[in-house]
Amino acid sequence: MIRHPAVSGSFYPANPEELLTQLDSLLPVGDESRKVKGIIVPHAGYIYSGAVAGEVFAASQIPKRVILIGPNHHGRGDDIAVSGAVSWATPLGEVPIATALRDQLVAGIPALSIDNQAHKHEHSLEVMLPFLQRRQPELQIVPIVLGHLSLADCLQLGTALAAVLENREDEVLLLASTDMNHFSSAQTSEKLDSLAISAMTAYDPQRLYRVVRENQISMCGVLPAVTVMQTACKLGARECQLVRYAHSGQVNGDNSRVVGYAGLTLE
């Protein structure tokens, strides 16, 4: 089964040439990329969050295999759902699923289930693929979306992911997909987002979860971020560095209702 695009033509161009042109405008050139264990990247339409995402992708070495973890905005399917497709299509071509890695994860993590319904209309991982394809022509992926999980669930999942990955000889990049606070004023969003970003750059996933909940920050991918931070920490990451922060008001001029975007690396 091929998973076909759900948001091409809206979040990013459906025309391959237009898409490549936009990607190349968003991916900075000249800076050397570095090896990282994980990245945290926004998933809005490219016109809004693409510059932040592009800086993160350009700054990071992209290995052949990437585990993408994002929020399940639609709520369909299981709470920890991996795609059962053989590939995901984008306007730039098909991206194969890393089936052996997926099978290894399913076998090693009882809570992880194969569920295509959870991925059918979800955009949070799809929008990452053209960036990844542009940076890594031999890309293979394992897409996972998360539904309703507790902090303990996320930490347990992150630890279980690390237990599977720590004995692999090949390099696997972890990607968490999230936007930051939604639809507050620019001033309010910047204040709330700074609280969450401070928890991330302190490399404290538990604090991140608590800060988001206690301050009612509408960070849609807090669960993927906590999970990936936990996984990367178990695999040796000790630093979480902010690459860039921005919000939608800086693009459309409307600072009364903005969405925040943060890009970070885990090293």
C-alpha positions in Angstrom: 0.0 0.0 0.0 1.2 3.5 -0.9 0.2 6.4 1.4 -0.7 9.2 -0.9 -0.3 12.9 0.0 -3.1 14.5 2.0 -2.0 18.2 1.9 0.1 18.7 -1.2 -1.2 21.7 -3.0 -2.1 23.4 0.3 0.7 23.1 2.8 3.3 22.8 0.1 3.3 22.9 -3.7 1.9 19.9 -5.6 4.0 20.7 -8.7 7.5 19.1 -8.3 9.4 21.9 -9.9 7.6 24.5 -7.8 8.2 22.4 -4.7 12.0 22.1 -5.4 12.2 25.8 -6.0 10.6 26.5 -2.7 12.6 23.9 -0.8 15.9 25.4 -2.2 14.8 28.8 -1.1 14.1 27.6 2.4 17.3 25.4 2.9 20.2 27.7 3.7 23.5 26.9 1.9 27.0 27.4 3.0 26.8 26.2 6.6 28.2 22.8 7.5 25.6 20.3 8.8 26.4 18.4 12.0 25.5 15.0 13.3 22.6 15.1 15.7 20.5 12.4 17.4 17.2 14.2 17.0 15.5 17.3 15.7 12.3 19.2 16.6 10.6 20.8 13.6 7.4 22.8 12.9 4.8 21.4 10.5 2.7 24.3 9.3 2.4 25.4 5.6 5.8 26.1 4.2 5.0 29.8 3.7 4.7 30.1 7.5 7.1 27.6 9.1 9.3 26.5 6.2 12.1 28.9 7.0 12.4 27.6 10.6 12.2 24.0 9.4 14.7 24.6 6.6 17.3 25.9 9.0 17.0 22.8 11.1 17.2 20.4 8.2 20.2 22.3 6.7 22.0 22.3 10.1 21.6 18.6 10.6 23.1 15.6 8.9 20.2 13.4 7.6 21.0 9.7 7.6 19.2 7.2 5.4 16.7 6.2 8.1 14.5 8.6 10.0 11.8 7.9 12.6 9.2 10.6 12.5 6.9 11.2 15.4 4.1 13.7 15.2 0.7 14.5 16.8 -2.5 12.9 15.6 -4.5 16.0 15.0 -7.6 14.1 13.8 -7.8 11.7 16.7 -8.5 8.7 14.4 -6.9 5.3 15.1 -4.7 4.1 17.9 -2.8 6.3 20.4 0.6 5.0 19.2 0.3 4.3 15.5 2.9 3.4 13.0 2.1 3.4 9.3 1.6 0.1 7.6 2.3 1.4 4.1 5.2 0.2 2.0 6.0 3.8 0.9 4.8 7.4 1.3 4.3 9.4 -1.9 5.2 13.0 -2.3 5.4 15.2 -5.5 9.1 14.3 -5.5 8.5 10.6 -5.6 8.0 7.7 -3.2 9.8 7.4 0.1 10.1 3.7 1.2 9.2 2.6 4.7 12.2 1.2 6.6 10.2 -2.1 7.0 12.9 -4.0 8.9 13.2 -1.2 11.4 9.4 -0.8 11.7 9.1 -4.6 12.3 11.8 -4.4 15.0 10.0 -1.5 16.7 6.6 -3.2 16.6 8.1 -6.4 18.0 9.9 -4.6 20.8 7.2 -2.1 21.8 3.9 -3.7 22.7 2.1 -0.4 22.8 3.0 0.4 19.2 0.5 -0.8 16.6 0.3 -0.7 12.8 -2.6 1.5 12.0 -3.1 3.3 8.6 -6.2 5.1 9.6 -4.3 7.3 12.0 -2.1 8.5 9.2 -4.5 8.8 6.3 -5.3 12.5 6.7 -2.6 13.6 9.1 -0.2 16.4 7.9 2.3 16.6 10.7 4.7 14.1 9.2 3.9 14.4 5.5 5.2 18.0 5.4 8.6 16.8 6.6 9.2 14.5 3.7 10.1 16.9 0.9 12.7 18.5 3.1 14.1 15.1 4.0 14.0 13.9 0.4 15.9 17.0 -0.7 18.6 16.4 2.0 18.8 12.6 1.7 18.1 10.9 -1.7 18.3 7.4 -0.1 15.7 8.2 2.6 13.7 5.5 4.4 11.2 6.4 7.1 9.2 5.0 10.0 6.2 7.4 10.6 4.5 7.3 14.0 1.7 9.5 15.3 0.6 9.9 18.9 -2.8 10.4 20.4 -3.8 10.7 24.0 -0.8 9.8 26.1 0.3 10.7 29.7 3.7 11.9 30.6 4.5 8.4 31.9 3.4 6.9 28.6 5.7 9.2 26.6 8.7 8.5 28.8 8.0 4.8 28.6 7.7 5.0 24.9 10.9 7.0 24.6 12.8 4.5 26.7 11.4 1.6 24.7 12.4 3.2 21.4 15.9 3.8 22.7 16.2 0.1 23.8 15.5 -1.0 20.3 17.8 1.6 18.6 20.8 1.3 20.9 22.0 -2.0 19.5 21.6 -1.0 15.8 24.8 -0.4 13.9 23.2 2.0 11.4 22.4 5.6 12.2 18.8 6.6 12.8 17.6 10.1 13.1 14.7 11.0 15.5 12.3 13.7 14.3 9.6 15.3 16.5 7.0 17.3 14.7 5.3 20.2 16.5 4.1 23.7 16.3 4.1 25.9 19.3 1.3 28.0 20.9 -1.8 28.6 18.7 -4.0 31.6 18.1 -3.0 34.0 20.9 -1.5 37.4 20.3 2.1 37.6 19.3 3.1 39.0 22.7 1.3 36.2 24.6 2.5 33.5 22.3 6.1 34.6 22.5 5.9 34.6 26.4 4.3 31.1 26.5 6.5 29.7 23.8 9.6 30.9 25.7 8.5 28.9 28.7 8.3 25.7 26.6 11.5 26.5 24.8 13.3 27.1 28.1 12.3 23.6 29.2 13.5 22.1 26.0 16.9 23.9 25.9 17.4 22.8 29.6 16.9 19.3 28.2 14.1 18.5 30.6 11.2 16.6 28.9 9.3 16.2 32.1 9.4 19.9 32.8 8.3 20.6 29.2 5.2 18.4 29.7 4.4 20.1 33.0 5.0 23.7 31.7 2.8 23.1 28.7 0.0 21.6 30.8 0.2 24.1 33.7 0.3 27.2 31.4 -2.3 25.8 28.9 0.2 26.2 26.0 -1.5 24.8 22.8 1.7 23.1 21.6 0.2 20.4 19.5 3.3 18.1 19.4 4.3 18.3 23.0 3.9 14.5 23.3 6.2 13.8 20.3 8.7 16.3 21.6 8.8 14.7 25.1 9.1 11.3 23.5 11.9 12.2 21.2 13.8 14.1 23.9 13.5 11.0 26.1 14.7 8.6 23.4 17.6 10.8 22.4 18.6 11.3 26.0 18.7 7.5 26.5 20.9 7.3 23.4 23.4 9.9 24.8 22.0 13.3 23.8 22.7 16.0 26.4 22.1 19.3 24.6 18.9 20.7 23.0 19.8 23.8 21.0 17.4 26.3 19.6 18.1 26.9 15.9 15.3 29.5 15.2 12.0 30.7 16.5 9.3 32.6 14.5 5.6 33.1 14.4 3.0 33.5 11.7 2.5 37.2 12.3 5.9 37.8 11.0 4.7 36.5 7.7 1.1 37.7 7.3 1.3 40.8 9.5 -1.5 39.7 11.8 -0.1 39.7 15.3 -3.5 39.3 17.0 -3.7 35.6 16.3 -0.4 33.8 15.7 1.0 30.3 15.7 4.6 29.9 17.0 7.3 27.8 15.3 10.5 26.5 17.0 13.3 24.4 15.5 15.7 22.6 17.7 18.5 20.0 17.6 19.3 17.3 20.1 22.9 16.4 20.4 
